[in-house]
Amino acid sequence: MAKNLLEQLREMTTVVADTGDINAIKTFVPRDATTNPSLITAAAQMPQYQEIVDETLKQAREDAGSSAPASEVASLAFQRLAVSFGRRILEIIPGRVSTEVDARLSYDTEATIAMAHDLISQYEAVGVSRERVLIKIASTWEGIRAAEVLEKEGIHCNLTLLFGLHQAIACAEGGITLISPFVGRILDWYKKETGRDSYPPAEDPGVLSVTTIYNYYKKFGYNTEVMGASFRNIGEITELAGCDLLTISPKLLDELQSTTGDLPRKLDPKKAASAEIEKISIDKATFERMHAEDPMASQKLEEGISGFSKALIALEKLLEERLARLEGETTVSHAAKDIFQVYDLDDDGFITREEWAGTDAVFDALDINKDGKISPEEMAAGLGAAFHLAAV
């Protein structure tokens, strides 16, 4: 019987699940998994996870104190939820889980280090070794420097929102464990910039970017792993077969699993070793110059930080409202409307993928009619079950 594409991909690449949905992880059993605020927001809406959310909120209230404002409790609960979901995921998978530092700290090296220490302390307090956790940090110069410090302490990092070779080289020279270049978002930028509707998979700008980074790392013997992320279609995934790791949404994992055909290896360290590639040394001045000269990387990094920050704001709003209901306050739910307004940047009544700027898996889940945008009704439908449960 012919192997499906997912089976073949796993023979040459480590597959990571890009989801906070524990049941989806049980279905596909990847080696590693990743979480972030928008993924946790989506998972927190699901009835099967209400007990986890409620327990976390109650503990956060106890730790913060009865007089602490709801916003402070919600912020604390976010960190606890990330660890709570991460711990449960680690009970299923054999590898590591990525847990994200607050994106609002992306340009603050010391604050990033402090939050990473807190997350690792929480994991270790519940018996999870730091070896099984990757601290997820945005690939700013400040974030990379924070990760370099953490790596020396035995705290491994996943540098995300990575769009340019200069970011990748800085991470490798800093001894970072893993990077997550965003394939689909690079494609989005080029489609918008050029007016093209599509690119063949082999010419996809995101695929080409990851291929360049992979070949550079293998050519010069860096140990930093490359994990392609943010995929728009399975063509992008198959063109990166052989990459160290690929983090894939449940929707695309299912499509790979249901598709048969030959899957040739596209990325190979032996081929990279013989490639003609110039070595570049990165200091802060070189990083900043290359970043300024790369409008795609500079724009997408800023958009990504903004998007992840908004996803966290949305999650905190949801948690504040849920806490109020748990504590017996009679409130009218405005969370769906508030969260919608966070993302509808041009106030046209729809959230496009560019405006969302959060996690693609969550966008796909909320885009019920698959028209490429989220309506207020779709947002309310996606969040409604949790608010109903909170009310009763």
Protein Blocks (a to p, Z undefined) as FASTA:
>chain_A
ZZdfklmmmmmpccddddfbfklmmmnopabdcddfklmmmmmmpmklmmmmmmmmmmmm
mmnopklcfklmmmmmmmmmmmmmmmmmmmmmmbdcdddddfklmmmmklmmmmmmmmmm
mmmmnopafklpccdddfbfklmmmmmmmmmnopacddehifbfklmmmmmmnopabdcd
dfklmmmmmmmmnopabdcfklomklmmmmmmmmmmmmnopabdcddehifbfklmmmmg
oiabdcddfklmmmmmmpgcddddfbdfklmmmpccddddddfklmmmmmmmmmklmmmm
mmmmmmmmmmmmmmmmmmmmmmmmmnopacddfklmmmmmmmmmnonopacfklnopafk
lmmmmmmnonopacfklmmmmmmmmmmmmmZZ
